[in-house]
């Protein structure tokens, strides 16, 4: 995977520290240490917090070849040839690995905390919305019951009006006065009153 990314970026002649780390099978921190030690050629890009290094593909290939060549040497010969220098390099690489792992752990913990906070906020919002929904259902039930009561009262009033008008022997009249004004009364009621 790392070799494919390096080959894809080889056209530009420079790759990011992450791509270089994947190609060397080390952490990005170790790549930055190699840059500081002069084992890799790199140029800075950006400024301040946004500053990052672009590693020369040629220097990356030569470092990979030298690492592979040193891996081919028997362990005893490597220890004898490099002495304390190899142990210091190994310690520095281990330290860089530990620091990189601590950084990753910190990021993972921060992500977990943010996820937990987000889930808590979502749960609180869900509970609030469910309570609002329940109150709205109760209000709708009360309105429905009230409507049913008003409908029953209206039907009772209509039935009693119909009974009263039937006992008088007259046709049912609308119950509101505004409606009666628009209806013409028979001439004999107008003449004799009533």
Long-range contacts (C-beta under 8 A, 24 or more apart in sequence): 6-57, 6-60, 9-57, 10-57, 13-56, 13-57, 13-58, 14-42, 14-43, 14-54, 14-55, 14-56, 14-57, 15-54, 15-55, 15-57, 15-60, 16-52, 16-53, 16-54, 16-55, 17-42, 17-52, 17-53, 17-55, 19-55, 20-55, 20-60, 23-60, 23-64, 24-60, 24-63, 24-64, 24-67, 26-93, 26-96, 26-97, 27-96, 27-97, 27-100, 28-100, 29-96, 29-97, 29-99, 29-100, 29-103, 30-93, 30-96, 30-97, 30-100, 31-55, 33-92, 33-93, 33-96, 34-63, 39-63
